[in-house]
Amino acid sequence: MEINPVAIRTLRQEKGWTQQHLADACAISLRTVQRVEKEGSASNDTLLGLCAVFEVEQKQLLVLPKPTHEQMQQVSLYQQRILLTVTTLIGGCIGALIMYLVIK
């Protein structure tokens, strides 16, 4: 898993802990803490241990992948199609209502 190394280091330093203290609190090796703070990579068990020790949710420590430009365009096109469909339906309903009122 990709973890935000800056968040880990910041949380550890706010508590005034050394890397060894954090390793002991999480029941992981010092090398694992060093790797997490340097590279941001950790196993799910390590992530859960860090969350428990720092009393934070996983989403606060995880690095969320950024969508690619192509993915953003696909979402945008999908939303445009939905918007066009909805506005067409609403326009049709309004037009039908106006025709009903005029003919009546």
One Martini backbone bead per residue (centre of mass of N, CA, C, O) as a GRO file, in nm:
protein
  104
    1MET     BB    1   0.100   0.034   0.016
    2GLU     BB    2   0.027   0.377  -0.005
    3ILE     BB    3   0.190   0.612   0.196
    4ASN     BB    4   0.222   0.901   0.376
    5PRO     BB    5   0.525   1.000   0.493
    6VAL     BB    6   0.465   1.280   0.615
    7ALA     BB    7   0.239   1.197   0.807
    8ILE     BB    8   0.401   1.004   0.978
    9ARG     BB    9   0.626   1.194   1.068
   10THR     BB   10   0.444   1.410   1.193
   11LEU     BB   11   0.299   1.233   1.403
   12ARG     BB   12   0.553   1.142   1.548
   13GLN     BB   13   0.667   1.428   1.620
   14GLU     BB   14   0.419   1.528   1.783
   15LYS     BB   15   0.481   1.297   2.007
   16GLY     BB   16   0.804   1.264   2.039
   17TRP     BB   17   0.906   1.030   1.859
   18THR     BB   18   1.076   0.776   1.766
   19GLN     BB   19   1.117   0.528   1.550
   20GLN     BB   20   1.147   0.310   1.769
   21HIS     BB   21   0.892   0.374   1.926
   22LEU     BB   22   0.696   0.320   1.693
   23ALA     BB   23   0.779   0.029   1.644
   24ASP     BB   24   0.700  -0.073   1.926
   25ALA     BB   25   0.398   0.019   1.922
   26CYS     BB   26   0.346  -0.161   1.641
   27ALA     BB   27   0.517  -0.421   1.612
   28ILE     BB   28   0.774  -0.328   1.446
   29SER     BB   29   1.027  -0.244   1.261
   30LEU     BB   30   1.254  -0.005   1.208
   31ARG     BB   31   1.278  -0.050   0.901
   32THR     BB   32   0.978  -0.005   0.842
   33VAL     BB   33   0.963   0.287   0.933
   34GLN     BB   34   1.178   0.392   0.741
   35ARG     BB   35   1.032   0.308   0.480
   36VAL     BB   36   0.772   0.465   0.522
   37GLU     BB   37   0.915   0.754   0.550
   38LYS     BB   38   1.058   0.729   0.264
   39GLU     BB   39   0.847   0.558   0.054
   40GLY     BB   40   0.538   0.472   0.145
   41SER     BB   41   0.558   0.161   0.217
   42ALA     BB   42   0.302  -0.090   0.307
   43SER     BB   43   0.128  -0.291   0.478
   44ASN     BB   44  -0.172  -0.354   0.611
   45ASP     BB   45  -0.072  -0.410   0.899
   46THR     BB   46   0.091  -0.153   0.928
   47LEU     BB   47  -0.137   0.044   0.884
   48LEU     BB   48  -0.312  -0.052   1.123
   49GLY     BB   49  -0.100   0.010   1.341
   50LEU     BB   50  -0.074   0.314   1.286
   51CYS     BB   51  -0.371   0.385   1.331
   52ALA     BB   52  -0.386   0.290   1.624
   53VAL     BB   53  -0.157   0.466   1.746
   54PHE     BB   54  -0.271   0.750   1.614
   55GLU     BB   55  -0.582   0.759   1.591
   56VAL     BB   56  -0.662   0.692   1.279
   57GLU     BB   57  -0.759   0.685   0.966
   58GLN     BB   58  -0.667   0.551   0.672
   59LYS     BB   59  -0.726   0.803   0.484
   60GLN     BB   60  -0.498   0.981   0.630
   61LEU     BB   61  -0.247   0.786   0.511
   62LEU     BB   62  -0.331   0.762   0.232
   63VAL     BB   63  -0.263   0.740  -0.114
   64LEU     BB   64  -0.439   0.868  -0.364
   65PRO     BB   65  -0.512   0.816  -0.672
   66LYS     BB   66  -0.476   0.976  -0.967
   67PRO     BB   67  -0.640   1.062  -1.225
   68THR     BB   68  -0.647   1.050  -1.541
   69HIS     BB   69  -0.717   1.224  -1.817
   70GLU     BB   70  -0.893   1.002  -1.945
   71GLN     BB   71  -1.079   0.958  -1.699
   72MET     BB   72  -1.188   1.246  -1.688
   73GLN     BB   73  -1.318   1.245  -1.970
   74GLN     BB   74  -1.515   1.013  -1.923
   75VAL     BB   75  -1.674   1.145  -1.699
   76SER     BB   76  -1.753   1.399  -1.853
   77LEU     BB   77  -1.911   1.257  -2.082
   78TYR     BB   78  -2.114   1.116  -1.903
   79GLN     BB   79  -2.232   1.376  -1.776
   80GLN     BB   80  -2.323   1.504  -2.042
   81ARG     BB   81  -2.528   1.287  -2.123
   82ILE     BB   82  -2.709   1.315  -1.880
   83LEU     BB   83  -2.774   1.614  -1.909
   84LEU     BB   84  -2.900   1.595  -2.191
   85THR     BB   85  -3.128   1.398  -2.116
   86VAL     BB   86  -3.264   1.564  -1.892
   87THR     BB   87  -3.318   1.824  -2.058
   88THR     BB   88  -3.493   1.688  -2.272
   89LEU     BB   89  -3.716   1.588  -2.083
   90ILE     BB   90  -3.792   1.860  -1.964
   91GLY     BB   91  -3.853   2.003  -2.229
   92GLY     BB   92  -4.079   1.811  -2.315
   93CYS     BB   93  -4.264   1.861  -2.073
   94ILE     BB   94  -4.297   2.166  -2.111
   95GLY     BB   95  -4.404   2.155  -2.399
   96ALA     BB   96  -4.654   1.982  -2.335
   97LEU     BB   97  -4.779   2.179  -2.131
   98ILE     BB   98  -4.813   2.418  -2.319
   99MET     BB   99  -4.989   2.276  -2.530
  100TYR     BB  100  -5.218   2.207  -2.336
  101LEU     BB  101  -5.282   2.503  -2.253
  102VAL     BB  102  -5.338   2.613  -2.542
  103ILE     BB  103  -5.558   2.405  -2.639
  104LYS     BB  104  -5.756   2.444  -2.392
   0.00000   0.00000   0.00000
